[in-house]
Amino acid sequence: MADEALVVIDLQNDFCPGGALAVAGGDEIVPLVNDLIRHAEHVVLTQDWHPAGHSSFASSHPGAQPFSAIDMPYGPQTLWPDHCIQGSLGSDFHSGLAWTKAELVIRKGFRPDIDSYSAFFENDHKTPTGLAGYLKERGIDTVTLVGLATDFCVAFSALDAVKQGFKTTVRLDACRGIDLNGSVEAMLKRMREAGVMLEDQTSD
């Protein structure tokens, strides 16, 4: 429909098996996402796009281990392995993703001193990416989110979409999660409580 958009979150090599920050089964969703793209009138993609030495990388903090957490000026920050470095093979979309129909690619995480999980805001929850304005100017009021990872970039994008007034659905069968210390269940709960519709069309 003309007022609906499919938003594909970070379906990039580094988040798929063999990548620097691989999500288990991340590549399994590609065929389903491609089918959703084929049937969507409007498609937007996000692309994690970090400069080398990004502040969210554990390697930028001597002695820090990946998946530990530190306090940054904008709040707590999980430290990650180096991933999705601008122009690297890891930052490319998965080779099987039929993404060329996308009307917009939102690159995020390119500011060296702040991470960006959400498609709508940096992790300070104040600096916009411009996606909300783009969608609203196009007359789009409904979004469906798919991609990687359920408990980070997908979930934070969904929460911000609701805050920006969009009717928001997450297709869980077209997502995969990292699950750090129960983060998948925690973020599913937050999304439900915020009014995000969670759908799973996996057939038994």
N, C-alpha and C positions, 0 to 999 in steps of 0.2 A: 504494500500500500504506500501511497505517496507520502504519508506522514510518519512512516516507520523507517528506522535504519538498523542495519546489522553492524555491530561494532566488534571487530576481531582483534583481540588483545594479544600482542607480543608472541605471535606464532613464528618464532625465530629459531635458528639453528642452535644457539646456545642454551635454549630452554628445552630442547628435544634430546633424546638419548644420544650420547656421544658428545654433547655440548658441555660448556664450562659450568653451567648451572642447570643441569638436566632435571626436568620434571618427569617422574616415572610415567611412561605411557604417553608422553606429550605428543608424539607423532601419531598416535592412534586416532586422534580426533580429526586429522587432516581431511579424510574423505567426507566426513559428516559436515565439517565446516565448508568444504567446497560445495556441497549440496545446498547448504543454507545460502551461500553466496549466489549460487545460480538462481535461486528463487527470490532473492531480496532485490527490491527496487533501488535502495540506497545502501552502499557499503562504505564503511570507514575502517581503516586499520590503524593500530598503534604500533610503534617500533621503539623499543628500548635503544637508546643511542648515547652511550656514555663516552666522554673523552677518556683517554688513558689517564690513570692515576685518580680516578673519580673518588670523592670522599666516602662513598658507600662501599668501596672495596676494602676488604680486610688488609690487603697488601699496602694500603696507604696509611696504616696505623701500626707502627712497629710493635711486634709481639702479639698483635690481635689475631684471633683465629676466625675463619669463616663461620658464619651462623651465630657468632656471639653478638652482643648488642652494646652500643655506647649511647651516650647522650650527646645530641647535636643541638645547636641553637634553636632548631625548630621542633625538638622532641627526641624520643628514643629512635634509634636507627639500627636495624639489623645490618651486620657487615657481611658482604657477599664475596664469593670468589670473583676475580676479574671476569667480566662478561659483557657481551654486546658492545664491544668497543667500536667506535665509529669507523665504518668502512671495512671492518673485518668480516671474514666468512661467517663468524658466529653471529654477527648482527643481521645477516641476511635473513629474509623470510625463508621458511622451510621450502625446499625445492619443489615439493609436491603441492604447495598451496597455490590455488588458482586466484591470485590476488589482484590481477590487473584490472578487474572491474571496479576497484576501489576509486571513489571520487575524492578521497582525502586520506593522506597518511600523516598522522600526528606523531612526531618524534618527541620523546620524553626522556628525562634524565640527562639532558645535555649540559645543564648548568653544573659546573664542577663541584660546587659546595652544597648541593642539595639533591636528594634522590627524588624520584617521581614514580609512585606506584599507579596513581589514578590517571585515567585518560583526560580528566578534567582539571586537576590541580596538582601542583608540586606537593611534596610532603609537608610543607608549611600550611597546607589547606587554605592558602590565600592567593598564591600566584597562579592565575589561570593559564591553561594551555590554549584557550580560544575555541575549544571544541563546542562548548555549550552555546556560544554565540553563533558559531557556524550552523549548528543544527537548527537553532531557533530561527535564524534568518532564512533557512530553507523551508520553514514551516513544519519541521519534524518535531513531534512531541512524544514519540514512543521509540524506545531502544531495546534491542536484544543483544546481550553480551555473550561472547564465547571466547575461548582461548586459554592462555596460561598467565599466571597460575591462579586457580580458583581462590585461594586464601590470601593472595596478595593483590596483584594488579587487577584481576577481574573483580574481586570483592570491593576494593577501594573505589574502582570506577563505578560500580553499581551503586554504592552508598552515595557517592557524589552526584550521580545521575538523578537519584531520587531527590536529593537536596536542591538540585537545579530545576525540579518540577517535571522531570520526564517520567512517563510510565515505563517502568524498567523490569525486564525479565532477564534472568540468567539461565541459559540452557546448560544444566550441569553435565548432561551427557556429551556436550561439546567443550568440556573443560577438563583439566586435570590439576591436582593440587600438589604443593610441596609438603605440607603438613609438618611444620615445626612445632613440637610440643603441643599437639592438639589444635593447631591453628585452623585447620579446615572446619572442624565442628564449631569452633568459636566464631569464625567469620560467617558460616551459614546461619548461626543464631542471630548475629548482628544484622545480616541482610534481611532475614525474615522479619525481625522486629522493626526494621526501617521501612518495610513495605515493598521490598523487592520480591517479585514473583520468581520462585525457583521451580524450574521444569526439568524433568528427566524423562525423555522419551525412549530410554533404552528398553528394548523388548526382552522379555524373559525367555 
